[in-house]
Amino acid sequence: MAQLDISSVTKTYAGGVTAVRGANFTIADGEFIVLVGPSGCGKSTILRMIAGLETITGGEVRIDGTRVNEHEPGERDIAMVFQNYALYPHMSVYDNMAYGLKNQGMKKPEIAARIAEAARTLRLEDYLDRKPGQLSGGQRQRVAMGRAIVREPKVFLFDEPLSNLDAKLRTHMRSELKELHLRLGATFIFVTHDQVEAMSLADRIVIMSEGKVEQVGTPMELYHQPASLFVAEFIGSPPMNAAALDTRLGAMMANVVGAAPAGAATLGLRPETLRPVPPEGAALSGRVVMAEALGAETVLHVELPPGGAKNRLILRVNGDPTLIEGAETGIACDPAQACWFDASGVRLTGPTLAKAG
């Protein structure tokens, strides 16, 4: 296990393209950190700089206080699990897991003991003699993780390891990864573009946009107290309802929460903070154009007059739908749950901000 310090780390490629711009954050010993953001935001580049697979243009990466910028990957005591598994197809599961240990000159009894322990942890005991081509996607991913575990590194790096799996298997593997982290107590750094994956796995999330760190915090901190409009709209499914105050939708939203604070340019409301009420006398009302019954909850898409996709709000309510397509409904909310943002997208402070908890 290890603590990592990322200090003003920058990556600029030949031709002047900057992929990472002055990233700063610390990863505590034994923490599960997830780097999340849209494609091309620089999250995988940071992971590869930690691993030593990319040179660092500026700043420092420190592992347990030791600067590792100039260290070769093999000198950093880390293990990386890739998106495509990177298994040797002609080798058995056992030999795939043993390969790195053999190259280190480890004795056979120690190799066998480590593989046996990893196989028990990952429930691979019955597959050690099989080749990767005889395994399912989830089993191959567990082999890739087992190959990392047997090395007993200080840090585990995961580069979108679940993206090749189907939806059901991804959900299952998320649970397995979380349990694995709890059993090992190791430092995990995980990269994904999937905000649901990030929210379900992370102790803390590093959310990135265009090479910059937008915010670092627990999943609930990011959800309830977003530092910027980008974070507010990226985290959450369905996403936050957000509209500029100089648009018709923004003006109608503001009508139910009251006066905007000084400097406010955009108003944001989470779908669950809105609730349907009788349309008679409501400050805001519209027509349900879609009702998504999802079992424990229903997502309502409500079109406000004069209509059109630009004048829609999303509500998330508990239970079966009592409103169907075409129904008229009023919309109410708690003004204290509103998020206000300035013209640059920075969230403003004040009593009307959403609160954690």
C-alpha positions in Angstrom: 0.0 0.0 0.0 1.1 3.5 -0.6 0.2 7.2 -0.7 0.5 9.1 -4.0 1.0 12.8 -4.5 0.2 14.3 -7.8 1.7 17.8 -7.8 1.2 20.3 -10.7 1.5 17.4 -13.2 1.4 18.4 -16.8 1.7 16.5 -20.1 2.3 18.2 -23.4 3.0 16.2 -26.5 5.1 17.2 -29.5 3.3 19.8 -31.5 2.1 21.6 -28.4 -1.0 19.5 -27.6 -1.5 19.6 -23.8 -3.3 16.5 -22.4 -3.0 17.3 -18.7 -2.8 20.8 -17.2 -1.4 21.1 -13.7 -3.2 18.3 -12.0 -3.0 18.4 -8.1 -4.4 15.8 -5.8 -3.3 13.3 -3.1 -4.4 9.6 -2.9 -4.3 8.3 0.7 -2.8 4.9 1.6 -5.4 2.2 0.9 -7.9 4.6 -0.8 -10.0 3.7 -3.9 -9.8 6.7 -6.2 -11.6 6.9 -9.5 -10.6 9.3 -12.3 -13.7 10.1 -14.4 -14.5 12.4 -17.2 -15.4 12.4 -20.9 -13.2 10.8 -23.6 -10.0 12.8 -24.1 -10.1 14.6 -20.8 -6.6 13.3 -19.7 -7.6 10.7 -17.1 -5.8 7.8 -18.8 -2.8 10.0 -19.5 -2.5 10.7 -15.7 -2.7 6.9 -15.0 0.0 6.2 -17.6 2.2 8.9 -16.0 1.8 7.3 -12.6 2.7 3.9 -14.2 5.7 5.3 -16.0 4.3 4.6 -19.4 4.2 8.3 -20.3 6.9 10.9 -19.5 5.9 13.8 -17.3 6.3 17.2 -18.9 6.0 19.2 -15.6 5.3 18.6 -12.0 5.9 15.6 -9.8 4.5 12.1 -9.0 5.5 10.9 -5.6 4.9 7.4 -4.2 5.3 7.3 -0.4 7.2 10.6 -0.6 9.7 9.4 -3.2 9.7 11.3 -6.6 9.3 8.7 -9.3 9.3 10.9 -12.4 12.5 9.4 -13.7 11.9 5.8 -12.4 11.2 3.0 -14.9 7.8 1.3 -14.7 9.4 -1.8 -13.1 10.9 0.4 -10.3 7.7 1.9 -9.1 6.1 -1.2 -7.5 2.8 -0.9 -9.2 0.6 -3.2 -11.2 -1.7 -2.2 -14.0 -4.9 -3.9 -15.3 -5.7 -2.9 -18.9 -9.0 -2.6 -20.8 -8.1 -5.4 -23.2 -6.8 -7.8 -20.4 -3.4 -8.2 -22.2 -3.3 -12.0 -21.5 -1.0 -14.4 -23.3 -3.4 -16.6 -25.3 -1.1 -19.6 -25.6 -0.5 -19.8 -21.8 -2.8 -21.3 -19.1 -4.3 -19.1 -16.5 -1.7 -20.3 -14.0 1.2 -19.4 -16.4 -0.3 -16.0 -17.2 -0.4 -15.3 -13.5 3.1 -16.7 -12.9 4.8 -15.1 -15.8 5.9 -11.9 -14.1 7.0 -13.7 -10.9 9.1 -16.1 -12.9 10.8 -13.2 -14.6 11.7 -11.8 -11.2 13.4 -15.1 -10.3 10.9 -16.1 -7.6 11.1 -19.7 -6.5 8.4 -22.1 -7.6 6.9 -22.8 -4.1 6.4 -19.0 -3.5 4.9 -18.6 -6.9 2.5 -21.5 -6.3 1.5 -20.1 -2.9 0.8 -16.6 -4.3 -1.2 -17.9 -7.2 -3.2 -20.2 -4.9 -4.1 -17.3 -2.7 -5.1 -15.0 -5.6 -7.1 -17.8 -7.2 -9.1 -18.2 -4.0 -9.6 -14.5 -3.7 -10.9 -14.3 -7.3 -12.7 -17.7 -7.4 -10.4 -18.9 -10.2 -9.3 -22.2 -8.6 -11.2 -24.3 -11.2 -9.8 -22.4 -14.2 -6.0 -22.4 -13.6 -5.4 -25.0 -16.4 -7.5 -23.3 -19.0 -6.4 -20.9 -21.7 -7.8 -17.4 -22.0 -9.8 -18.3 -25.1 -11.8 -20.8 -22.9 -12.9 -18.2 -20.5 -15.7 -15.6 -20.4 -15.0 -11.9 -20.4 -15.5 -11.6 -16.7 -13.2 -14.6 -16.0 -10.5 -13.1 -18.2 -10.8 -9.8 -16.3 -10.4 -11.7 -13.1 -7.2 -13.4 -14.5 -5.8 -10.0 -15.4 -6.5 -8.8 -11.8 -5.0 -12.0 -10.4 -1.8 -11.4 -12.4 -1.6 -8.0 -10.7 -2.5 -9.3 -7.2 0.3 -11.9 -7.1 2.9 -9.2 -7.5 1.7 -7.7 -4.2 2.4 -4.1 -5.5 2.0 -0.9 -3.5 -0.5 0.5 -6.0 -3.1 -1.0 -8.4 -3.9 0.9 -11.6 -7.1 0.1 -13.6 -7.5 1.6 -17.1 -11.3 1.2 -17.9 -11.1 -2.6 -17.2 -14.9 -3.1 -17.4 -15.6 -1.3 -20.7 -15.5 -4.5 -22.8 -18.1 -6.3 -20.6 -21.9 -6.4 -21.1 -24.1 -4.3 -18.8 -25.0 -7.2 -16.4 -21.5 -8.4 -16.1 -20.2 -4.9 -15.6 -22.5 -4.5 -12.6 -21.3 -7.8 -11.2 -17.7 -7.0 -11.7 -18.1 -3.6 -10.0 -19.3 -5.5 -6.9 -16.3 -7.9 -7.1 -13.8 -5.0 -7.5 -15.3 -3.2 -4.4 -15.1 -6.4 -2.4 -11.5 -7.1 -3.6 -10.4 -3.6 -2.5 -11.9 -4.2 1.0 -10.1 -7.6 1.3 -6.7 -6.3 0.1 -6.8 -2.9 1.7 -4.6 -1.7 -1.1 -4.4 1.6 -3.0 -6.6 1.4 -6.1 -6.6 4.0 -8.9 -9.4 3.4 -11.4 -10.1 5.2 -14.7 -13.5 5.3 -16.3 -15.8 7.5 -18.4 -18.8 6.0 -16.7 -20.1 8.2 -13.9 -22.3 5.4 -12.5 -19.2 3.2 -12.2 -17.3 6.1 -10.5 -20.1 6.8 -8.0 -20.5 3.1 -7.1 -16.8 2.3 -6.7 -14.9 5.3 -5.3 -14.0 6.5 -1.9 -13.3 9.7 -3.7 -13.6 10.8 -7.3 -11.3 13.0 -9.4 -13.4 14.5 -12.1 -11.6 15.9 -15.1 -12.5 18.1 -18.1 -10.2 19.1 -21.0 -7.0 18.1 -19.1 -7.9 19.9 -15.9 -9.1 18.6 -12.5 -12.5 20.1 -12.0 -13.2 18.8 -8.5 -12.0 16.1 -6.0 -14.4 14.7 -3.5 -16.6 11.8 -2.3 -19.4 10.7 -4.6 -22.0 12.5 -2.5 -19.9 15.7 -2.3 -19.7 15.9 -6.0 -23.4 15.1 -6.4 -24.8 17.5 -3.8 -22.0 20.2 -3.9 -20.7 20.4 -7.4 -17.9 23.0 -7.8 -18.9 23.8 -11.4 -21.7 23.5 -13.9 -19.6 20.8 -15.7 -19.5 18.6 -12.6 -23.2 19.2 -11.9 -24.2 18.1 -15.3 -21.7 15.2 -15.6 -22.5 13.6 -12.2 -26.0 12.2 -11.8 -28.4 10.0 -13.9 -30.7 11.5 -15.0 -28.6 14.6 -15.2 -29.3 17.9 -13.4 -31.8 20.2 -15.0 -29.8 23.3 -15.8 -30.7 26.4 -17.8 -29.3 29.9 -18.3 -31.5 32.5 -16.7 -31.7 34.5 -19.9 -33.5 31.6 -21.6 -37.3 30.9 -21.3 -36.6 27.6 -19.4 -34.3 29.3 -17.0 -36.7 32.0 -16.3 -39.5 29.5 -15.7 -37.3 27.5 -13.3 -36.4 30.6 -11.4 -40.1 31.3 -11.0 -40.4 28.4 -8.5 -37.2 29.0 -6.5 -37.2 32.8 -6.1 -34.7 35.5 -6.7 -31.3 34.6 -8.0 -28.2 35.6 -6.0 -25.9 38.3 -7.3 -23.8 37.2 -10.3 -26.0 34.1 -11.0 -26.3 33.1 -14.7 -27.5 29.5 -14.6 -29.9 27.6 -12.3 -29.6 23.9 -11.7 -32.2 21.5 -10.1 -31.7 17.8 -9.5 -34.5 15.7 -10.9 -35.4 14.3 -7.4 -35.7 17.8 -5.9 -38.7 18.5 -8.2 -42.1 17.0 -7.4 -45.4 16.8 -9.2 -48.3 18.8 -7.7 -51.8 19.6 -9.0 -51.5 22.0 -11.9 -54.2 24.4 -10.6 -52.4 27.4 -9.1 -48.9 26.0 -9.5 -46.2 28.5 -10.3 -44.8 26.0 -12.9 -46.8 23.5 -14.9 -46.5 21.4 -18.1 -47.4 18.2 -19.9 -45.8 14.8 -19.4 -44.3 13.7 -22.7 -42.6 10.6 -21.3 -42.9 8.5 -18.2 -40.1 5.9 -17.7 -41.2 3.3 -15.1 -38.0 1.9 -13.7 -39.5 -0.2 -10.9 -38.6 1.5 -7.6 -38.8 4.9 -9.3 -40.3 6.7 -12.3 -38.6 9.4 -14.4 -41.0 12.0 -15.8 -40.1 14.2 -18.8 -42.3 17.3 -18.6 -42.6 19.8 -21.4 -43.4 23.3 -20.4 -45.3 25.8 -22.5 -44.8 26.9 -25.3 -43.4 23.4 -25.7 -40.4 21.9 -27.5 -37.4 19.9 -26.3 -35.6 23.0 -25.0 -38.4 23.6 -22.5 -38.4 20.3 -20.7 -37.7 19.3 -17.1 -36.9 15.8 -15.8 -38.4 14.7 -12.5 -37.5 11.5 -10.6 -40.2 10.3 -8.3 -40.5 7.1 -6.2 -42.7 4.2 -7.1 -45.1 3.4 -9.9 -46.1 6.2 -12.3 -49.3 8.0 -11.3 -48.9 10.4 -14.2 -48.9 9.1 -17.8 -48.0 10.6 -21.2 -50.2 13.5 -22.0 -51.1 14.3 -18.3 -50.9 17.8 -17.1 -48.9 18.4 -13.9 -47.7 21.2 -11.8 -44.1 21.2 -10.6 -42.8 22.4 -7.1 -39.5 22.2 -5.4 -37.6 23.2 -2.2 -35.8 26.5 -3.1 -32.9 25.5 -0.7 -32.1 22.6 -3.1 -31.3 25.0 -6.0 -27.7 25.3 -7.4 -26.7 28.6 -8.9 -23.7 29.1 -11.2 -22.0 32.3 -12.5 -21.4 33.0 -16.1 -18.1 31.0 -16.1 -19.8 27.9 -14.7 -18.5 28.2 -11.2 -21.0 27.4 -8.5 -21.9 30.3 -6.2 -22.0 30.1 -2.5 -25.1 30.9 -0.4 -28.0 29.5 1.5 -29.8 28.3 -1.7 -27.1 25.7 -2.5 -27.8 22.0 -2.4 -26.5 20.4 0.8 -24.8 17.1 1.3 -26.4 14.4 3.3 
